[in-house]
């Protein structure tokens, strides 16, 4: 049985490397690549891959939010998160969004092949380098006070676009919302986070992996 895989990463060199690695396996077929979270959602709905190797840091819509949308619309797809983040809070957020596995980019390589096969077989996969830290945090749930979890999915999307420097009008076009509605979401998320200036929002978005410094 051939495993149909979609690779989603906004860095072409990384995406090409993963694609070549997976395509070299006799039991894996790479059916497409995506360069953004929104493109990953579209490709997942069009190509129906069985496994999606998803970068967590992508512009406009990050990998965690893309995973959430894919799992809602294409529940049979299994998402393997590939990320530069190895902190437990970020990993748990990805798993709660529907990711079936998580591999730090620092440990990528043959581990990605093993992880793709594992999640395709219906198992969860946590790379050994992060598994112990995640379990330790889950034993002490109070340590997982995640401010981002207070936000709705739409508020998280607005937060990412604000942190990336998009204006209210541009955000409205991207999310099919009126400028007034975008302003309402901005006010709500600022209130929930108790942050009332843009530098503070940007700092939180970067710290919690909503967007990156790039």
Secondary structure, 3 states (H helix, E strand, C coil): CCEEEEEECCCHHHHHHHHHHHHCCCCEEEEEEECCHHHHHHHHHHHCCCEEEEECCCCCCCHHHHHHHHHHHCCCCEEEEEECCCCHHHHHHHHHHCCCEEEEHHHCCHHHHHHHHHHHCCCCEECHHHHHHHHHHHHCHHHHCCHHHHCCHHHHHHHHHHHCCCCHHHHHHHHCCCHHHHHHHHHHHHHHHCCCCHHHHHHHHHHCCCCCCC
